Amino acid sequence: MATTHDATDETQDEVGQAPPVRPEDQDPKLWRGNGWTARVIKNEDDDGWAVEMTCDGQSEPSLVGPWTMGRDKKNPKPLDANAFATLVKTANEVLARHAQQRRAQLHRSVTTAVEGGARVRVDLDVVPDDDDPHAILTEWDAAGEAVRRARVPAAFKLTAESARKWLEGDVPEA
């Protein structure tokens, strides 16, 4: 007896993309797809329900939020395709905001005037190494070329004044 090959059995289609999320393959309290798992859980803080979104490959959820009660006011409303799509979008936005915040914590930039009135941009990039935390100061010219770099303590506070002092050679390197 010959077996037929069903394309829906594949984990990825011909272009390398994940197959669409199929509601008939999902559970009312657990949906998987698009790199995420949505799980409806009992809310520990009250009598309600919550939904947690966990990115594939992660052990902890990236997002936990309240979930709607069903009509019987006891059980949770079942997950559906629209709710899952909204949850995936929200979870991706949360991860993007966290990444943006992390970049903002590790990168600072100021512009300061030097002798002759020229404006110079100085960037501070923190390297959060557990064994050797430090930061790199970089001077940029008007053409956007790096003029010089120096290693400084990770706690270095970049201001227009501290940048000017560094440019004048008044800040020791780490």
Protein Blocks (a to p, Z undefined) as FASTA:
>chain_A
ZZdddfklpmbdfkopacdddfklpcfkbcceehiacdddddfkbmbdcdddddehiabd
fbdcdddddfkomaccdddfklmmmmmmmmmmmmmmmmmmmmmmmpccdddddehhiacd
ddddddfdfklgcdddddddfkopafbdcdddfklccdfklmmmmmnopaccZZ
